[in-house]
Amino acid sequence: MKFVDLSAQYQAYKQEIDEAMQQVVDTAAFINGPDVRALEEELAAYCGAEHAVACSSGTDALLLPFAAMDLQPEDEVIVPAFTYIASASMISFWGARPVFVDVDEVTFNLDPEAVRKAVNPRTKGIVAVSLFGQCPDLDALQKIADEHHLWILEDGAQSFGARYNGQYSCSMTRFAATSFFPAKPLGCYGDGGAVFTDDPDMAARMRMFLSHGQEKRYHHAMIGINGRMDTLQAAIVRVKLKHFEEELTSRNAAAEYYTRELTGIVETPRVREGDRSTWAQYTIKSARRDRIRTYLQEQGVPTAVHYPLPLHHQKAFAYLQDSGPYPVAERLSREVLSLPMHPFITDDQLAAVVQAVKESLA
């Protein structure tokens, strides 16, 4: 059993993927080939954003908006204490200051009231992470942002394809970023990402920044990076995007099975009524997490802990001198466990995972 079965996915679309990659090789358009622009158009059309800017990774996708806005060293950006490090590290990398806040018990996403309490005159924006595939309460966060003239960057690395109040992730905030890391719901065969915005000027600045600040060949208007998405990766994502809705249906069916069978055994994840998660991970909670994980490993069932340390306990952020406490984030780090989840997981595999979880607590 695999935690994410990329081999099964490749076999399902093998002919399409092979043909797409071969076309790139045949044309030798490896950098800024036509598949890159075509993918941007298709991504924007899918989620409803005006502009999509493809780039080399989900991490660069988080960095690009900071560069476009010219975030300053004294600026502060609110970010959840419980998330992957890139959500906060790009704030620090650019020279601004991440400000951690606690998360919601149910969704694992930003607690709006904690965000409100953290706002001060130095606050410029909010990185709203859509963790494990579900959007946070963006209406509540946007209300806070509007009151204090802040921008919101949705970190949709795990949620492209999710829906919140009928709208798609990556279309509802001033900026949004996603990742095409292979294990993401929509992944490539290396690293890749995209930024979304409705602001044409910001889109243009981000395009310049990811190509060494170049406005035309060998003319550079700003200091930038090499953050381009290569054409092979774009071609692969284009193929997978054609099958994406079907895969999300399969992911949701698997999640429904897990929830039905595990409710009352462990604490199962919940999605806001009317919303849709991409189920980038199916993450349970239990005070006996380590016992469950050890038993599942013995039974050949792979698991993962997303994430074993909240960000304020990471050595990289020691300079912030922020020891919390963020009680929800700290408890989640002790209790969460992600189970195998992908569109090609079989009924027998799902049943085996559920049986192993039940046996581990017997």
C-alpha positions, 0 to 999 in steps of 0.5 A, a space after each residue: 500500500 502507498 500513502 500516495 500512489 503516483 504510479 497508479 495515476 501515471 498508468 491511468 493517463 500514461 498515453 496522454 502524459 507520454 504524448 504531452 512530454 514527447 511533444 515538448 521534447 520534439 519542439 525543444 521548447 523547454 523554457 517558456 514553451 506554449 504549454 506554460 501559457 496554456 496552463 496559466 489560462 486553464 488554471 485561471 479559467 478553472 478557479 475563476 481568477 483573472 490571472 495565473 502566473 506559473 512558477 517553479 515551486 509552491 514556495 516561489 509562489 508564496 514569495 512572488 506576491 511579497 516581491 510584487 508588493 515590495 514588503 518591507 523589513 518592518 512589516 508584519 504578516 500574520 500566519 498560522 502556527 500550525 502549517 508547513 514552514 514555507 507559509 512563514 519562511 518566505 515572509 522571513 526570507 523576504 525580510 519581513 516578520 511572521 506573526 504566529 497565531 493559533 488555529 481553529 480546533 475543527 478545521 486546523 486553519 486560522 482562528 479569525 479571533 486570534 487573527 483579530 487580536 494579533 493585528 497592530 499598526 505594523 501588520 500588512 497582511 494575512 497568509 491564510 493557509 487552506 490546510 489539508 485541502 479545506 479553505 479557512 473562514 475567508 469571509 471572517 478573515 476578509 472582514 478583518 482585512 477590510 477593517 484594517 486595510 490588509 491584504 490576504 494571500 491564500 496559501 492554497 498549496 493543498 487546496 486548489 480545487 476546493 470550494 468555499 461558499 460556492 467559490 473556488 480556492 485561489 480565486 477569493 483573495 488579493 493573491 493566492 498560491 498553489 503547489 504542484 509538488 507531485 503528492 499534491 492533489 494536482 501535481 507535476 513530476 518535479 516542482 511547480 507552482 502558480 500564483 493567482 490574482 485579479 490585479 494585472 499590475 501585480 501579475 506583471 510584476 510577478 512575471 518580471 520577478 520570476 525571470 530575473 526582473 526582466 521586462 524585455 530580453 536583457 533589460 531588467 527593471 528589478 532584482 529577481 530570481 529564476 522562478 520559471 516553471 519548465 515546459 515539461 512540468 506544465 505539459 504534465 499538469 495540463 493533462 492531469 487537470 483534464 481528469 482533476 474533477 473526477 479525481 476530486 470526486 474519488 478523493 471525497 468518496 474515500 474521505 466519506 468512507 474513512 469518516 463513516 467507519 472511523 467516527 467514534 474511534 478517533 476524531 475525524 476531520 470535518 468540512 464546513 457544510 456546503 464546502 468542498 475539500 480536496 483532501 490533500 490529506 485525510 488527517 485524524 486526531 487521537 491522544 494515542 496517535 503514536 500507538 496507532 502509527 506504530 501499529 499501522 506501520 507494523 501492518 504495512 500501512 503508511 502514515 504521516 504526521 503533518 506536522 510534528 512541530 508547530 512553527 514557533 517551536 522550529 529552530 529556524 524561527 528562534 530569532 522571533 523569540 516567540 514561545 507561544 503558547 498556541 495551545 491548539 497548534 501544540 495539541 494538534 502536533 501531538 495528536 494528528 495522523 494522516 492516513 493514505 489518501 489518493 484518487 486510486 485507493 481501492 475499497 480493499 485498501 480503505 477497509 484495511 486501513 480502517 481495520 488497522 486503526 480499529 485494531 490499534 486501539 482495541 
